Amino acid sequence: MAGGQSVPGLAEATVAGLASVSKAIRDQLNQSFLNPILETELRNSKLVGMARNFKDLTEREILALAISLEEEDGRVYADFADGLRETYPATAKLFDDMGAEESGHRATLIATYRERFGEHIPLIRRQDVKGFVHRRPFWLTRPLKISEVRKQAEIMELETRQFYQKAMGQVTDAGVRKLLGDLEEVERKHQVAAEAMSESITQTVKKTEDEAQRRLFVLQIVQPGLAGLMDGSVSTLAPVFAAAFATRSSNDAFLVGLAASIGAGISMAFAEALSDDGSLTGRGRPVLRGAVTGLMTAAGGIGHTLPFLIKDFHVAFIAAVIVVAMELATIAWIRNRYMDTPLLSAAFQVVVGGVLVFAVGIWIGSS
């Protein structure tokens, strides 16, 4: 071979040369195309999560933001109305009317925007601009608390009014300034209405809403709590007093009662929480109901278990019987107070059940 270079050596040199040229081409491509793209991505990544200052917004962006705010407020009011319609129909009607007004404002703003800037409306939201208060989306929870809803409506109207006041100072077009001023006046009236919302409700409606609130409290708190208290107070009587009479030992009775109470509490908590999600029955959040039921079940059982911490068995037994009588009386009072059950009828039902279980426990323990 000429030049004294072998064929394998020439092939290796050729491959090395091609690799060098390929690397040079890749470097040139990187410099020509990839670096600007990476630089752009880097610049954009630094802007992610950075809200704009309100004073830096253009007139076009201010109108786009106003459209977004009116749309969001209208949808929030619609959610308020939907969540309150069944239990607070009068207040729900007020939010329906406020939502309809917000929709009208949005339509007017869109018409003005199209006349000034065309069809495309840029996406700019309240979270994209500094100065807006973060809203916790509690309007998605059920059931809604009427006091929180009215307070949130007042805050929303105040914030929107302040936005229009500030926006008027940044726009130059006379027509847009007039529109923003008109909307600011409407929001001022809304704010006054929101502040006086409680006063605007008639006494009849107020009484109806109070009754609805009481029904929700009974349905979501009292009923699961009462079910747990009855189960804990009555169902644990048999194992506790059976152990007491079988062993004649306060310590053994206490351990059995403690285990039965805690076990029953856990069982009832899961049973109540898994029974339904509350969406159809209106019984509230499953976790809350389960926790209330479980705690009251455990409390009902532990109540007549604690006296067996007394070393003297006979004294402990008498104290436990007194506690049982107090538990049954408390259950009868709750049924009378919240379930509208006549006191004598409630006492008779509870006492009969309690005495039967108590007697079964003593009978089994004595046999």
N, C-alpha and C positions, 0 to 999 in steps of 0.2 A: 504493500500500500504506500502511495506517495506520501512523503513527509514523515515516513516512519511511524505513522499512527495506525493502529489496528482497527478493524471494523467495530469491535465492541467499544473501543475507546471513542471512536467517532460517534457512535450511537449515544453514548453517555453524555458527550459534550452537546449533542443536538438536543437531547431531552432537557439538560440543564439550561441551555439557552432558551428553549421554549418556555420552561418554567419561569425563567427570569423575565421574559417578555410578558408572560401571563400575569405575573405579580405586578409588573409596572402598569399594565392596563387596569388591573383591579384597583391599584392605588389611585390612578388618575380618575377612574370612575367614582371612587369614594370621595375624592376631593371635589369632583364636579357635581355629584348628585346627593350622595348620602350625607355629607356633612351639613349642607344647608337644611336637609330634612330633619336631621338630629337636632340642629340648633333651634329650628322652629318648634319641634316637640319639646325641647328643654324650656324654651320661653313660655310655651303654652302651659307646661306643667307647673311653672312658677305662678301662673295666674289662676290655676284651679283652686277653688275654695276662697278666693279673694273677692269680697263684695265691693261693688262700686260705691264711690262717694256720691251722695245725692247732687251735690253742686256740679259734678262732672257730667251729669246726664244732659243730653240734648233735648230739644223740644219734642222731637219725634219719639225719643225714648220715654219721656215723661208721659206722653199720651198713651204709649204702649203699656207702661206700668199702671196707669190709671185704669185701663181696660182690664188688666189682669187682676187688680185689686177688687174692682167691682164684681168681676166674675167669681172670685174666691169668696167674697163676703156673701154674695147671693146664694152660693152653694152651701156655705156654712149655715145660713139662716134656713135653708131648705132642710138640712139635716136636723137642725134644732126642731123645726116644726114636725118633722117625721117622728123624731124621738119623743116628742111631748104630746102628740095628737091623741093618744089613747087615754092618758091620765090627766093631761092639762089642755083640753081642747081650746079654751079661750086664749091662753098664751100661744098655743100653736098657730092660731089664726093671726095673731099679731105678727109672728115671724113669717107667715106666708105673705102677708102684705108687705113687710119690709123686704123680703126676697124679691117680690115682684117689682118693687121700686128700684132695687139694685140692678135688675135685668134691664129696666128702662134706661137707667144711667149708662149702662154698658153699651146699649144700642146707640145712644146719642154720641158717646165717645167714639165708637167705631165709625159712625157716619162722618164725624168731624175729621178723624184720622184719614179716612179714604179721600176726603176732599182735599186735604193738605199734602198727604204723602203717598197716596196710592193704595193698592190692595194688600201688599205684604206688611204684616204686623210682626215686628221682631218679638221673640220670646224673652221677656224680662219680668222677673217675679220679685215678690217682696223679699225673699231670701237672697236675691242678687244685689240688693242695695243696703248699705249700712243705715242703721237707725231704726229699723223696724223690730218690734218685739217678737220673739219666737213664740209661736202659738202651739200649745200642747193640744193635740187632736182629740180632746175628750168628747167631742161631738159624735165620735164613732162608737163610744161606749153605750151600753144599755144596761139599766135604765139611766136616763139623764137626771142630774140633780137640778131642780128648778132654780135654786139660788145661784149655782155656778153659771147656769145658762144666762140668766139676767145680768150677772156681773160681767161675763164675757162680751155680751152684746154692747154694754156700755163702753167697755175698753175698745172694741172694734170701731165703734162710731167715733170715739174721740181720736183714735189713731188716723182714721181716714180723713177726718176733718182737718187735722194738723197737716196731713200730706197735701191737701188741696191749698191750704194757706201758704205752705212753703213753695208749692209748684207755681202759684201765681207770680211769685217773685222772680221766676226763672224763664218764663215765656214772654215773648215780645209781641206775638200776634194778638190783636185786640179781640178777635172773635174767640180765640182759645182762652184768653184771660177771662172773658165774660162767662164762658161755659164753666170753667173751673170755679169761678166765683159763685155761680148759681148752684153748682154741685156742693160747694162748701157750705152754703146756706141750708141746703137740704140735709146735709150730714149733721149740721148743728141742730136742726129740728129732730133728727133721728136720735142724737145724743140726749137731748132733753127728754124725748119719749122713752129712751132706754132707762134713763135715770129715774123717771117717774113710772116705770112699768108696773112696779108693785102697787103704786097708788091708783093706777088706771084700772086695775082689776076690781070689779065690784065686790061687795061683801058676799053676795051669793056665790060668785065664781071663786072667791077666796076660800069660802067654806068648802066648796066642792074640791078645790085643789088640796086643801088640808086633809080632807077625808081620803083623797087618792094617795097622798103621801103616807097617811097612817096605814092604808091597806098594803102599800108596798113594804112598809116596815114590818107589818105583821107577816106578810107573805115571805119576805126574804130573811128576816132575823128571828122573829118570835116563833114562827112555826117550826123551823128546823131546830131552834134552841129548845123549844118545849118538847119536841119529839125526843131529843137527846136526853133531856132531864128526866122525862118519864121512863125512858128505857134504862138509864143508869140507876135511877132511884128504885125502880121496881124489879127489873130483871136480875140485879145483883143481890137482891135480898136473899134469895134461896141459897146460892153458894156460900154467902158470908155466914148466915145463921146455921146452915147445915154444918159447915166446918166448925163453927163455934160450939155447937152442941155435941158434935162427934168427938172433938178433941178436948173440950173444956179448957182450951188454951187461948188466951187473948192474942198471943203472938202468931199462932197458926191461923186464927181467924183474920187477923190483919193482913197477913201475906196473901191469903186466898182472896180477900176483898180487894186488895191493891191490884193483884194480877187480873182479876175479873173486870175491874173498873177500867184499867188501862187497855186491856184487850178489847173490851166492848167499845171504848172510845175510838180506837183505831178502826175497828170494823164498821162502826156507824159513820165515821168520817168518810171512808171510802164509799160506802153504800150511798150516802147522800150526794157526794160529789159526782159519782158516776151515774146517778139516776137520770139526770137530764142536764142539758147545757143552759137551760133557762131562756133560750131564744123564743120558744113557743109559749111556755108557761108563765113567763115574766117573773120567775123566782130568783133572778139575780145570778151572779157569778157562782159557778159550781165550787170553786176553791173556798170562797167565803162561806157558803152554806155548809160545806163539809167541815170546815174548821169550827164553825159555831156548833154544829151537831156533835162533833167529836169531843170538843171541850166540855160541853154541857153533859154529855153522857158520862165522861170520866168524873166530872164534878159530882154528879148525882150518885155515883157509886162510892166515891171516896168519902162523901159526907158521912154516911153511916159506917164507914170502915175506920175512920180516925179514932172513934172512941175505944177501939180495941188496942190502942197504944197503952191504955191503962192496964197495969199488971193484974189488978184484982178482976177476975173474970165476971163476977156478979155485978160489980159497979160498972164495968165496961158494957155489959149487956144492957143494963138499965139505961145508960147514957145513949147507946146505939138505938134503942127503941124510941127514946125521946127525939133523937135526930130524925128518925124515919117519920115520926108524926109531923115534925116541922117540914120535912121535904114534901110529904103528901099535901099538907096545907098550902104550901107555896105553889105547888102545881095546880091545885084547885083555884087559888086566887088568880093565877096567870090565865087560866082558861076562862074565868069569869071576866077578867079585865080586858083581855084582847080578843077572845073568841066569842064573846057575848053569850057564854053559857051560864045559865042561872047558878048561883053559888052553891045551893043545896044539891042541885043535880051534879055539878062538877065534883063536889066533895064526895058524894055518894059513889060516883063512878070510880074516882081515884082510890078511895078507901077500900072499896070492895076488891079491886084488883090488887092493891098492896097487901091487904090482909090475906088473900088467897095465896099469894107468893110467899109471904112471910110464914104462913102456916105450913106450906109445903116444905120450906127449908127446915123448920124445926122438926117436922115429922121425919124427914129423911135423916137429919142429924141424930135424932134420938133412937132411931131403929137399929 
